[in-house]
């Protein structure tokens, strides 16, 4: 039977687990430092931890459970990793370079059931959720890669926007955030962590009520129900009105800015009337909302969608700005590799088949 990843434990959970087995609290601190500051890859490397404690951990947990299957490096420094899980499934993780630091985009599920008609992630249906340990380990694997490169670089930002719907794996996603935020470990600040959802209204409310205090992004992609239902089937169950009610609850409860993500699809949702309708939808929320316009990365299996022209993107942006809407155009990363989320995984699985 496969042992779980020790990265799935928060510091409090590790402290309790060791305490129940006769070890004092400071021992958990030693183990935590070895994992996240010294970044050991094997329990046998924990030379500063008592031998019986190391043996106990070794008997019940693994440190490294992901194997690097494929790695693609882009000219702009973006690195896309395809990791193999212990059950043979494949997931993607991406390292991106920004002026403000290094961000890692993590995956939360094997496949996705949301079924957005433009997305490569949903080409293969969800087979299971990832554990919190498997999500944390994606960040650690990237950090180990940076350590091996030897430039002293550290992961500074996290986006939970990889394969899967994070709020459909809420418990493990939340545990992951608590681990990476811990000031004794990776110490990634809450303002440097963003979770994206396709719009699970009840989980947005739970997120607002939680103690996570990280950034929220909503995959909106259309300004009305007819269009959003056509490109995102989740809108049938959770129409825009219900989604906006949940967003209003989040804004009232947290007073934190949100990001509304909007992928521009040529001649589908990128016309001036769509921009005006989007501005009206944002409405009075404009002081706490930023619209992030995303140039589309074409996917072979979704040939009905094409990238909007630069002129169209600029016109859409200008229309929003004239309506007083805060907006930005996402800087692209890894355009010379399989840039679309889920694209590399899908290609590798098809090749194997």
C-alpha positions in Angstrom: 0.0 0.0 0.0 1.3 3.4 -0.9 2.2 5.7 2.0 0.8 9.3 1.9 3.0 12.3 1.3 4.1 14.0 4.5 3.6 17.4 2.7 -0.1 16.9 3.3 0.2 17.6 7.0 0.0 21.2 8.4 2.4 22.1 11.1 -0.4 21.6 13.7 -1.3 18.2 12.3 2.4 17.1 12.3 2.8 18.3 15.9 -0.3 16.4 17.0 0.7 13.2 15.1 4.2 13.2 16.6 2.8 14.1 20.1 0.5 11.1 20.0 3.5 9.0 19.5 5.6 10.4 22.3 7.5 13.2 20.7 7.6 16.7 22.0 6.5 19.8 20.1 10.0 21.0 19.2 10.5 17.7 17.3 7.8 18.8 14.8 9.7 22.1 14.4 12.8 20.2 13.5 11.1 18.0 10.9 9.3 21.1 9.5 12.6 22.9 9.0 14.2 19.9 7.3 11.2 19.7 4.9 10.7 23.3 4.0 13.9 25.2 4.8 16.6 22.5 4.3 14.4 20.9 1.7 15.5 17.3 2.1 14.3 14.8 -0.4 14.6 11.7 1.8 14.0 11.1 5.5 17.5 9.7 5.8 18.8 13.2 5.0 17.2 14.5 8.3 20.5 14.3 10.2 19.5 16.8 12.8 16.4 14.8 13.8 16.5 12.0 16.3 16.9 8.6 14.6 13.7 7.0 16.2 11.6 10.0 14.9 13.1 9.7 11.4 12.3 5.9 11.4 8.7 6.6 12.6 8.2 9.1 9.8 9.8 6.7 7.3 7.4 3.9 8.3 4.3 6.0 7.7 5.0 8.7 5.1 6.8 9.5 1.8 8.5 12.7 1.0 8.7 12.5 -2.8 5.8 10.8 -4.5 5.8 12.6 -7.9 8.1 11.5 -10.7 9.1 13.9 -13.5 7.7 12.5 -16.7 8.3 15.4 -19.1 9.7 18.9 -18.8 9.4 21.7 -21.3 11.3 24.9 -21.1 10.2 28.0 -23.1 12.4 30.8 -24.3 10.9 33.2 -21.8 12.0 31.0 -18.9 8.6 29.3 -18.3 9.0 25.7 -17.4 6.1 23.2 -17.7 6.4 20.0 -15.7 4.4 16.8 -16.4 4.5 14.8 -13.2 3.5 11.1 -12.8 1.6 10.2 -9.6 2.0 7.0 -7.8 -1.1 5.6 -9.5 0.3 6.4 -12.9 -1.9 9.4 -13.6 -0.3 12.5 -15.1 -0.6 16.2 -13.9 0.8 19.5 -15.0 2.6 22.2 -13.0 4.0 25.4 -14.4 6.8 27.7 -13.3 6.5 31.3 -14.6 8.9 34.2 -14.4 7.6 37.7 -13.7 9.2 41.0 -12.8 7.8 40.6 -9.3 9.1 37.1 -8.7 8.6 33.4 -9.6 5.1 31.9 -9.6 4.0 28.3 -9.7 0.6 27.2 -11.1 -0.6 24.0 -9.4 -3.1 21.4 -10.4 -5.8 20.2 -7.9 -7.5 17.3 -9.8 -6.6 14.5 -12.2 -8.8 15.8 -15.1 -11.7 18.1 -14.9 -15.5 17.8 -15.0 -16.4 21.4 -15.4 -16.4 21.0 -19.2 -15.6 24.5 -20.5 -15.8 24.1 -24.2 -12.6 26.0 -25.0 -10.3 24.4 -22.4 -7.7 21.6 -22.8 -7.9 20.6 -19.1 -11.4 19.2 -19.6 -10.5 17.1 -22.6 -10.0 14.2 -20.1 -12.7 13.8 -17.4 -11.8 13.9 -13.7 -10.7 10.6 -12.3 -9.9 11.8 -8.8 -9.0 14.6 -6.5 -5.4 15.3 -5.6 -4.4 15.1 -1.9 -3.1 18.2 -0.2 0.3 16.5 -0.1 0.3 16.0 -3.9 -0.5 19.7 -4.4 2.1 20.9 -2.0 4.7 18.5 -3.5 4.2 20.2 -6.9 5.6 23.4 -5.4 8.4 21.5 -3.6 9.4 19.7 -6.8 9.6 23.1 -8.6 11.6 24.5 -5.7 14.0 21.5 -5.8 14.4 22.2 -9.6 15.4 25.8 -8.7 17.8 24.6 -6.0 19.5 22.4 -8.5 19.9 25.2 -11.0 21.8 26.9 -8.2 20.9 30.6 -8.6 19.4 30.9 -5.1 15.9 31.6 -6.5 12.7 30.8 -4.5 9.1 30.4 -5.4 7.4 33.6 -4.3 3.8 33.3 -5.7 1.2 30.6 -6.2 -1.7 30.4 -8.5 -4.2 27.6 -8.1 -5.3 27.6 -11.8 -4.0 24.3 -13.2 -6.0 21.2 -14.2 -9.2 20.8 -12.3 -11.7 23.0 -10.3 -10.0 23.9 -7.0 -13.3 24.4 -5.2 -14.4 20.9 -6.2 -11.5 19.7 -4.1 -12.1 22.3 -1.4 -10.7 20.5 1.7 -7.4 19.5 0.2 -7.1 22.8 -1.5 -7.6 24.7 1.8 -5.1 22.4 3.6 -2.5 23.0 0.8 -2.9 26.8 1.3 -2.4 26.5 5.1 0.8 24.5 4.5 2.4 26.9 2.0 1.4 30.0 4.1 3.0 28.7 7.3 5.6 31.3 8.4 8.0 28.5 9.6 8.0 26.8 6.2 7.7 28.2 2.7 6.1 31.4 4.2 4.3 32.4 1.0 2.2 35.5 1.9 -1.5 35.3 1.4 -1.5 38.2 -1.0 0.9 36.2 -3.2 -1.6 33.3 -3.5 -4.6 33.3 -5.9 -7.2 30.6 -6.2 -9.3 30.5 -9.3 -12.8 29.0 -9.6 -15.3 28.5 -12.5 -18.0 29.7 -10.1 -19.1 27.2 -7.5 -21.3 29.7 -5.6 -21.6 27.8 -2.3 -17.8 27.3 -2.1 -17.2 31.0 -2.8 -19.3 31.7 0.3 -17.4 29.1 2.3 -14.1 30.7 1.1 -15.3 34.1 2.2 -16.0 32.7 5.7 -12.7 30.8 6.0 -9.5 31.9 7.5 -7.5 31.5 4.3 -7.4 35.2 3.4 -5.9 34.7 -0.1 -6.9 36.1 -3.4 -9.9 35.0 -5.4 -10.3 34.9 -9.2 -13.5 34.0 -11.0 -13.5 32.4 -14.5 -16.3 34.5 -16.0 -15.6 34.5 -19.8 -19.0 35.8 -20.8 -21.3 38.8 -19.8 -24.7 37.0 -20.0 -26.3 33.6 -19.4 -26.9 32.7 -23.0 -23.3 33.1 -24.0 -21.8 31.7 -20.8 -23.9 28.6 -20.9 -22.8 28.0 -24.5 -19.1 28.0 -23.6 -19.3 26.9 -19.9 -21.8 24.2 -19.1 -21.5 25.0 -15.4 -23.6 28.1 -16.0 -26.7 25.8 -16.4 -26.4 24.8 -12.8 -25.0 28.1 -11.5 -26.3 31.0 -13.7 -24.6 34.4 -13.5 -27.2 35.8 -11.1 -26.4 33.2 -8.5 -22.7 33.6 -9.1 -22.8 37.4 -8.7 -24.8 37.0 -5.4 -22.0 34.8 -4.1 -19.4 37.3 -5.3 -21.3 40.1 -3.5 -21.2 38.1 -0.3 -17.5 37.6 -0.7 -16.8 41.3 -1.3 -19.0 42.4 1.6 -17.4 39.8 4.0 -13.8 40.3 3.0 -13.5 43.7 1.4 -10.8 42.1 -0.8 -10.5 42.8 -4.5 -11.3 39.9 -6.9 -10.2 39.2 -10.4 -12.7 38.4 -13.1 -11.0 36.3 -15.8 -12.2 36.7 -19.3 -10.7 34.6 -22.2 -11.2 36.4 -25.5 -12.5 34.1 -28.2 -12.6 35.5 -31.8 -16.1 36.6 -32.9 -17.7 34.8 -29.8 -17.3 37.0 -26.8 -14.9 39.8 -27.9 -17.2 42.4 -29.6 -17.8 45.9 -28.3 -21.3 45.0 -27.2 -19.9 42.2 -25.0 -17.5 44.7 -23.4 -20.3 47.1 -22.7 -22.4 44.3 -21.2 -19.5 43.2 -19.1 -19.0 46.7 -17.8 -22.7 46.8 -16.8 -22.4 43.4 -15.1 -19.4 44.6 -13.0 -21.3 47.8 -12.2 -21.1 49.0 -8.6 -18.5 46.3 -7.8 -15.9 48.1 -10.0 -14.1 49.4 -6.9 -13.3 45.9 -5.8 -13.0 44.1 -9.2 -10.3 43.8 -11.9 -11.1 42.3 -15.2 -8.2 40.2 -16.5 -8.4 39.8 -20.3 -6.7 36.6 -21.5 -5.6 36.0 -25.1 -6.7 32.5 -26.0 -4.2 29.7 -26.5 -5.7 27.6 -29.4 -6.3 23.9 -28.7 -6.4 21.4 -31.6 -9.5 19.7 -30.2 -11.4 23.0 -29.9 -10.8 24.2 -33.4 -14.1 26.2 -33.3 -12.3 28.8 -31.2 -9.6 31.1 -32.4 -7.5 33.9 -30.8 -8.8 37.4 -31.0 -6.7 39.8 -32.9 -4.5 42.3 -31.0 -6.7 45.1 -32.4 -9.8 43.4 -31.0 -8.2 42.9 -27.6 -7.1 46.5 -27.5 -10.6 47.7 -28.4 -12.2 45.5 -25.8 -9.7 46.8 -23.2 -10.3 50.5 -24.2 -14.1 50.0 -24.0 -13.9 48.7 -20.5 -11.6 51.5 -19.4 -13.9 54.1 -20.8 -16.7 52.6 -18.7 -14.5 53.0 -15.6 -13.6 49.3 -15.2 -10.2 48.4 -13.9 -8.8 45.9 -16.4 -5.5 44.3 -17.6 -4.3 42.0 -20.4 -2.6 38.9 -19.1 1.1 38.7 -20.0 1.6 35.4 -21.9 4.0 32.8 -20.8 5.4 29.7 -22.7 3.9 30.4 -26.0 6.6 28.3 -27.8 5.6 25.2 -25.8 2.3 23.6 -25.0 1.0 26.7 -23.3 -2.7 25.9 -22.8 -3.4 24.3 -19.4 -3.8 20.6 -19.8 -2.4 20.5 -23.4 0.9 18.7 -22.6 -0.9 16.1 -20.5 -3.5 15.4 -23.2 -0.8 15.1 -25.9 1.3 12.7 -23.8 -1.7 10.5 -22.9 -2.8 10.3 -26.6 0.8 9.4 -27.6 0.8 6.6 -25.0 -2.5 5.3 -26.3 
